C-alpha cells in the first residue's frame, strides 16, 4: 500500500469522524440550550410558587387582622350595649312607682330597649348576612349606637 491509497482510504474516514464529532458537539449545544431553558422554566415556576405562597400568607394575615378587629369591635360594642341596658334598667327603677312605669316614659323606653336589642342582633349576626363592607358596617353601627346612647342620656338627664 502506498501513500496515495492510504490517503484515499483514510480521508473519507477522517471526514466521517469529523462530521460525527461536529454533530455530537452540536447535539450537546442543543441539549445545553434545552437544559438551560428547562432550568429557567423551573426557576420561574419556583418563583411563581413562592409568590403564590407569599400571597396566601399575606391573605391569611389580613384575615387574622380582620378577625381580631371584628373581635375587638364586638367586645367594645357589647360593653357599650350592656351599659345602655344598665342605664335603661336604672332609669326604670328610678321612675317606677309601685312597680309601674309612668305612661309618659313607657313608649320611649320600649323604643330605646327595642333599638338596643336590634343593635345587639346586628352586631352578633354580622357574619350571617353576607358580610357587608366592614368599614361601612362599623361606621353605621357606631352612628346608630351613638344615637341610642344620646337618646338614653337625654331621657335620663331630663328626669334628674
C-alpha positions in Angstrom: 0.0 0.0 0.0 1.3 3.2 -1.0 0.7 6.6 0.5 -2.0 7.6 -2.1 -4.1 4.5 -1.4 -3.8 5.1 2.4 -4.8 8.7 1.8 -7.8 7.7 -0.2 -8.9 5.3 2.5 -8.3 7.5 5.5 -9.6 10.7 4.0 -13.3 9.6 3.9 -12.9 8.0 7.3 -11.4 11.2 8.7 -14.2 13.2 7.2 -16.8 10.9 8.6 -15.2 11.2 12.1 -15.1 15.0 11.8 -18.8 15.0 10.8 -19.7 12.7 13.7 -17.7 14.9 16.1 -19.3 18.1 14.8 -22.9 16.6 15.1 -22.2 15.3 18.6 -20.9 18.8 19.6 -23.9 20.5 18.0 -26.2 18.0 19.8 -24.6 18.8 23.1 -25.2 22.5 22.4 -28.8 21.8 21.7 -29.0 19.7 24.9 -27.3 22.5 26.8 -29.8 25.0 25.4 -32.7 22.8 26.3 -31.3 22.3 29.8 -30.8 26.0 30.2 -34.4 26.6 29.1 -35.7 23.9 31.4 -33.7 25.3 34.3 -35.0 28.8 33.6 -38.6 27.5 33.5 -38.1 25.7 36.8 -36.8 28.9 38.4 -39.8 30.8 37.1 -42.1 28.1 38.4 -40.4 28.2 41.8 -40.7 31.9 41.8 -44.4 31.9 41.0 -45.0 29.2 43.6 -43.1 31.4 46.1 -45.2 34.4 45.1 -48.4 32.4 45.5 -47.2 31.3 48.9 -46.4 34.8 49.9 -49.9 35.9 48.7 -51.5 33.2 50.7 -49.6 34.1 53.8 -50.5 37.8 53.3 -54.2 36.9 52.9 -54.1 34.8 56.0 -52.5 37.6 57.9 -55.2 40.0 56.6 -57.9 37.6 57.6 -56.5 37.3 61.1 -56.2 41.1 61.4 -59.8 41.5 60.2 -61.0 38.8 62.6 -59.1 40.4 65.5 -60.6 43.8 64.5 -64.1 42.4 64.5 -63.5 40.7 67.8 -62.2 43.9 69.4 -65.0 46.0 67.9 -67.6 43.4 69.1 -66.2 43.4 72.7 -66.2 47.2 72.9 -69.7 47.5 71.4 -71.0 44.8 73.7 -69.7 46.8 76.7 -71.5 49.9 75.3 -74.7 48.0 74.7 -74.6 46.5 78.2 -74.1 50.0 79.6 -77.2 51.1 77.7 -79.2 48.2 79.1 -78.0 49.0 82.6 -78.9 52.8 82.2 -82.4 51.9 80.9 -82.9 49.5 83.9 -81.6 52.0 86.4 -83.9 54.7 84.9 -86.9 52.3 85.0 -86.1 51.5 88.7 -85.8 55.2 89.5 -89.0 56.4 87.9 -91.3 53.4 88.6 -93.8 53.7 91.3 -95.2 50.6 92.9 -93.6 48.5 90.1 -95.3 50.6 87.3 -93.6 52.8 84.8 -95.3 56.2 84.3 -97.2 56.4 81.0 -95.0 59.3 79.7 -91.9 57.1 79.7 -93.3 53.7 78.5 -93.3 54.4 74.8 -89.8 55.9 74.8 -88.4 53.1 77.0 -89.9 50.5 74.7 -88.4 52.2 71.6 -85.0 52.5 73.3 -85.0 48.9 74.5 -86.0 47.7 71.0 -83.3 49.8 69.4 -80.7 48.5 71.8 -81.8 44.9 71.1 -81.7 45.4 67.4 -78.2 46.8 67.6 -77.2 43.7 69.7 -78.6 41.4 67.0 -76.9 43.3 64.2 -73.6 43.1 65.9 -73.8 39.4 66.7 -75.3 38.4 63.3 -72.8 40.3 61.2 -71.4 37.1 59.7 -74.8 35.7 58.8 -75.9 38.4 56.3 -73.3 38.2 53.6 -70.6 40.3 55.4 -71.2 43.8 54.1 -68.2 46.1 53.8 -66.6 46.0 57.3 -65.7 49.7 57.4 -69.2 50.8 56.3 -70.7 48.4 58.8 -68.6 49.8 61.7 -69.3 53.4 60.8 -73.1 52.8 60.5 -73.2 50.7 63.7 -71.3 53.3 65.7 -73.6 56.1 64.4 -76.7 54.1 65.3 -75.3 53.2 68.7 -74.3 56.8 69.4 -77.9 57.9 68.6 -79.3 55.4 71.0 -76.8 56.4 73.7 -77.7 60.1 73.2 -81.4 59.4 73.5 -80.9 57.4 76.7 -78.8 60.2 78.1 -81.3 62.8 77.1 -84.1 60.8 78.8 -82.2 60.2 82.0 -80.9 63.7 82.2 -84.4 65.1 81.8 -85.5 63.1 84.9 -82.7 64.4 87.1 
